[in-house]
Amino acid sequence: MTIEISRIDPFDPRDVDAWWEAYAAAERADRGADAVVWSLAESRSELQQDSAVVDRRAFLLREGGEVVGSASLALPLKDNMHTAHLAISVPPENRRRGVGTAALTSLEAEAAASARMTLQASTSWPHELGPEGAGAPGREFARAHGYALALGDVQSRLKLPVDPAMLDRIDDEIADPTEGYALRSWVGRIPDDVVERWAILDATLETEAPTGELDIEPLKPDVDSIRESEELIDRQHRISFGTIALSSDGAAAAYSQLVASTDDGNAYQWGTLVRAADRGHRLGIAVKVANLRMLVAKAPQTRAVYTYNAESNAHMLAVNTLLGFRPSERLGELQKRLI
Ligand SMILES: CC(C)(COP(=O)(O)OP(=O)(O)OC[C@H]1O[C@@H](n2cnc3c(N)ncnc32)[C@H](O)[C@@H]1OP(=O)(O)O)[C@@H](O)C(=O)NCCC(=O)NCCS
């Protein structure tokens, strides 16, 4: 069997459609019809963005001229330039014939050609399968190709609407411990006067949250990257909700961001972080509650909120449980070093 792998032009509608169809079919096969997948329009916008932060490449996998899968490669351009993120999607009817392996061989060679020796990917499986994901296609494929489970995450879902009395109760409980901090919330772009402070917290998220065995470095605070991400959110017609907690000296103590997709009717938790010096004041829950209140007020049609946390992140999982989130799936962050 010969698999032909070709890079697509993100402005070619037929190629992007075929790329997305294979991605969505592969995800839904393992995760069910309710799997949270990006919409076609959201994916197209991302692939088309002229990004200074990440070099995104998308590929179609063909056999005898027929599309049998899709793949992508993302190369960070500002930080963690030793890494590459790979994704491979093979719809169920084309599996176990070596399509995924052919794609992986090609992506690994392309990553190595850009001096990316730490390869990372992720795959989802049902929560009931447990933290190791034994038997899940993506997990077994990874195992067969030498990718370790570097970090195990839990996806949790909060079905909306939330009971406003529950939010009031939490706000009452946290009034004392959060005293002395000022919360600011907004819909859309982060206001200019707080964006630099936001960037400082945001840059530490990837390494302050549990990272397991992931080979990643802290990011440099970068307002331009944040503005680029907001530009994509706008083009995807998503709505961003942000809250920052400022300490009495004006420094950023905590932040949280929720992003609602107008295409799939769900909202997604992005970063939440409390600065080390300000932990123990219930700021994590304070910023999350503020965002949830805005979400309910401004996007009342939203069906559910999804969040991902490391299974080892007991504090964040406790905050989420208090808000009514329940485990819904698992996500494995996979990694292999080429040398
Ligand atoms: C993971 C995926 C890409 C594999 O595609 P594929 O074309 O079936 O992969 P291959 O045929 O090359 O499989 C190679 C080997 O991986 C292992 N493997 C793949 N799927 C497996 C499964 N369901 N159960 C057990 N082992 C499996 C086997 O060792 C297999 O070799 P074998 O068929 O000779 O036993 C596909 O199942 C998929 O798209 N899943 C959803 C998305 C995803 O998780 N992608 C992976 C992370 S990027």
The ligand as a Tripos MOL2 file, in Angstrom:
@<TRIPOS>MOLECULE
LIG
   48    50     1     0     0
SMALL
NO_CHARGES

@<TRIPOS>ATOM
      1 C1         -4.5450    6.4580   16.0400 C.3       1 LIG1
      2 C2         -4.8840    6.3670   14.5480 C.3       1 LIG1
      3 C3         -4.2660    7.5760   13.8310 C.3       1 LIG1
      4 C4         -4.2280    5.0630   14.0010 C.3       1 LIG1
      5 O1         -4.4050    5.0120   12.5870 O.3       1 LIG1
      6 P1         -4.2120    3.6410   11.7830 P.3       1 LIG1
      7 O2         -4.1250    3.9800   10.3370 O.co2     1 LIG1
      8 O3         -5.2300    2.6640   12.2060 O.co2     1 LIG1
      9 O4         -2.7730    3.1440   12.3160 O.3       1 LIG1
     10 P2         -1.8880    1.9320   11.7770 P.3       1 LIG1
     11 O5         -2.7030    1.0350   10.9170 O.co2     1 LIG1
     12 O6         -0.6590    2.5050   11.1680 O.co2     1 LIG1
     13 O7         -1.5190    1.1800   13.1590 O.3       1 LIG1
     14 C5         -0.1720    0.9440   13.5540 C.3       1 LIG1
     15 C6         -0.1300    0.1380   14.8220 C.3       1 LIG1
     16 O8         -0.6680    0.8880   15.9150 O.3       1 LIG1
     17 C7         -1.3380   -0.0280   16.8300 C.3       1 LIG1
     18 N1         -2.7740    0.2410   16.8310 N.ar      1 LIG1
     19 C8         -3.4560    1.1380   16.0840 C.ar      1 LIG1
     20 N2         -4.7720    1.1160   16.4030 N.ar      1 LIG1
     21 C9         -4.9220    0.2000   17.3740 C.ar      1 LIG1
     22 C10        -6.0430   -0.2880   18.1130 C.ar      1 LIG1
     23 N3         -7.2950    0.1680   17.8750 N.pl3     1 LIG1
     24 N4         -5.8330   -1.2490   19.0450 N.ar      1 LIG1
     25 C11        -4.5970   -1.7350   19.2610 C.ar      1 LIG1
     26 N5         -3.4930   -1.3240   18.5800 N.ar      1 LIG1
     27 C12        -3.6550   -0.3800   17.6570 C.ar      1 LIG1
     28 C13        -1.0730   -1.4100   16.2850 C.3       1 LIG1
     29 O9          0.1550   -1.8490   16.8490 O.3       1 LIG1
     30 C14        -0.9320   -1.1410   14.8010 C.3       1 LIG1
     31 O10        -0.2220   -2.1480   14.1220 O.3       1 LIG1
     32 P3         -1.0410   -3.4770   13.6330 P.3       1 LIG1
     33 O11        -2.2800   -3.0150   12.9250 O.co2     1 LIG1
     34 O12        -0.0530   -4.1520   12.7160 O.co2     1 LIG1
     35 O13        -1.3480   -4.2690   14.8560 O.co2     1 LIG1
     36 C15        -6.4190    6.3240   14.3310 C.3       1 LIG1
     37 O14        -6.9610    5.2970   15.1450 O.3       1 LIG1
     38 C16        -7.1180    7.6240   14.6740 C.2       1 LIG1
     39 O15        -7.2800    8.4810   13.8270 O.2       1 LIG1
     40 N6         -7.5550    7.8150   15.9700 N.am      1 LIG1
     41 C17        -8.1820    9.0770   16.4090 C.3       1 LIG1
     42 C18        -7.1970   10.2490   16.4790 C.3       1 LIG1
     43 C19        -5.9550    9.9400   17.3290 C.2       1 LIG1
     44 O16        -6.0370    9.5190   18.4690 O.2       1 LIG1
     45 N7         -4.7630   10.1590   16.7520 N.am      1 LIG1
     46 C20        -3.5050    9.8160   17.4320 C.3       1 LIG1
     47 C21        -2.8400   10.9550   18.0710 C.3       1 LIG1
     48 S1         -2.1930   12.1050   16.9230 S.3       1 LIG1
@<TRIPOS>BOND
     1     1     2 1
     2     2     3 1
     3     2     4 1
     4     2    36 1
     5     4     5 1
     6     5     6 1
     7     6     7 2
     8     6     8 1
     9     6     9 1
    10     9    10 1
    11    10    11 2
    12    10    12 1
    13    10    13 1
    14    13    14 1
    15    14    15 1
    16    15    16 1
    17    15    30 1
    18    16    17 1
    19    17    18 1
    20    17    28 1
    21    18    19 ar
    22    18    27 ar
    23    19    20 ar
    24    20    21 ar
    25    21    22 ar
    26    21    27 ar
    27    22    23 1
    28    22    24 ar
    29    24    25 ar
    30    25    26 ar
    31    26    27 ar
    32    28    29 1
    33    28    30 1
    34    30    31 1
    35    31    32 1
    36    32    33 2
    37    32    34 1
    38    32    35 1
    39    36    37 1
    40    36    38 1
    41    38    39 2
    42    38    40 1
    43    40    41 1
    44    41    42 1
    45    42    43 1
    46    43    44 2
    47    43    45 1
    48    45    46 1
    49    46    47 1
    50    47    48 1
@<TRIPOS>SUBSTRUCTURE
     1 LIG1         1 GROUP 0 **** ****
